[in-house]
Amino acid sequence: MDHAISWLVRLGVEQELFTLEHAQLARHAVGEQANLLAFAQHLIDEAYVDDERLGELEKLAGMAQVRGADGPPDEDAWSEPEPEPPPAPAKPEPPPAADPVAPRVASASAAVSSAPIEAGDLDFEQIGGMDDDTLATKLRGLLVLCGDEGVSDLHMWAGAMPFVRKERALSPISEHTLTEEEAMRLNTVLLAPHQAKIYLERKDYDYALALDASHRYRVNLMFQKDGPSGSYRMVSAEVPEIDNLGIKNADTIKKLLNFHNGLMLVTGPVGAGKTTTLAALVNELNKNRKDHIITVEDPVEIVQESIGCNVTQRQVGEHTVSFHSALKGALREDPDIMAIGELRDLETIEMAISASETGHLVIGTMHTSDASTTLNRLLDVFPPAQQTQIRTSVSESLRGVLCQRLLPAKNGGLVLACEILTSNPAVAALIREGKMQGLRNVMETGVKDGMCLMENSVMELWRAGKITAETARQNVSTKQVLAQITG
């Protein structure tokens, strides 16, 4: 079993993100050779992690990847922890020792990647001597530098060295381990007073940070056992185009956007680029139709200026209380198209399906790995008494499902693998009857309709030399297909 998975189990159980029993069930389901991404995705697919805490899972997975490069946890992550002994009598404090996290991260960096950037003008060891204005200026400079250097995420957590993610590899940018006080200042110095109040009250806070037209960030702040933590994801300043995403059968996706009602889903694991794809779909609609588009996002990342359509963008927390309340209100605002940042609970999903049946095109995202899992999760949130009715509704309103994954490219960077399901009479019949296991056969025979399976997309990338054989094996599950991968 991958050491990173053991670290994720250790950290996740400690923070009560999921139970040890659920971790053991996931281990049995994915097998001993699974990677961290597959294990984390199984936790999501089986709803072992609450939808509201998926951001925490992503952060812990990043930490687990760094620590796992240096070996497994000191204690067995797969057994119940021993009760903590009573505190020992007070003793004179010994000279300060090195943080146990620091050597793990430092040594892991050699195995993961060389640091892609320096910390710029921000000297993390001198934070205590800076006033708030100076610290804010230097932090903004670091964020701009990260964006210019192609970094996807900047992490600043109490109890760990600041580190970045670039092309999926993690690297520390300073050897200084942040204290609780330093992490608190770094992660709140750019907040307005009302934002800082929300963060301290809720212990979790998401917001969009725009430094200028070219540098935008999606920020998540939280508290963990060592103290405050912040993750800053870089957002493209340019509105994405469908043709530039690398989606196989992009014309099929464009055809789905011609519908004036129905439900379209964009799905994938954490960090699979769902937000970028959703923005590209809205951009395509904006350029080619003359409708009213309402988006509900958490937070608004990519700003869409009205072109052919009138685009209204709402942010959960700032402009509305929840996805559900925003959708309920949107139905009174004369929309033609609604784009929902995440379908995560019964009320939101029920409202989305209802809207798709009443003359609206609804596009939403979900944290699922393939078309079959997507539909099962969409339907299984409803109680048994509603199953027959909801399956009939979805069978009639579903237009298509796009599942995607970002895979490390052979020569650096990332490439997109995808699975596409379009609705037809056979798909509708399977949904009504609850026979999702038959979707694979329908998708294999639906190639002429633009459908494709994830593993076929992965195999095409491997045959084209875009990904390694090892990456291909990690993203293929069928034995017959695995046997075709050599090298």
Secondary structure, DSSP 8 states (H G I E B T S, - for coil): --HHHHHHHHHHHHTTSS-HHHHHHHHHHH-TT--HHHHHHHHHHTT-S-GGGHHHHHHHHHHHHHHHTT-S-SS-TTS--------------------SHHHHHHHHHHHH---SS--TT--GGGGGGS-HHHHHHHHHHHHHHHHHTT--EEEEETTS--EEEETTEEEES-S----HHHHHHHHHTTS-HHHHHHHHHHSEEEEEEEEETTEEEEEEEEEETTEEEEEEEEE-SS---GGGTT-TTHHHHHHHTT-SSEEEEEE-STTSSHHHHHHHHHHHHHHH---EEEEEESS--S----SSSEEEEEEBTTTBS-HHHHHHHHTTS--SEEEES---SHHHHHHHHHHHHTT-EEEEEE--SSHHHHHHHHHHTS-GGGHHHHHHHHHHHEEEEEEEEEEE-TTSSEEEEEEEEE--HHHHHHHHHT-GGGHHHHHHHTGGGT-B-HHHHHHHHHHTTSS-HHHHHHT---HHHHTT---
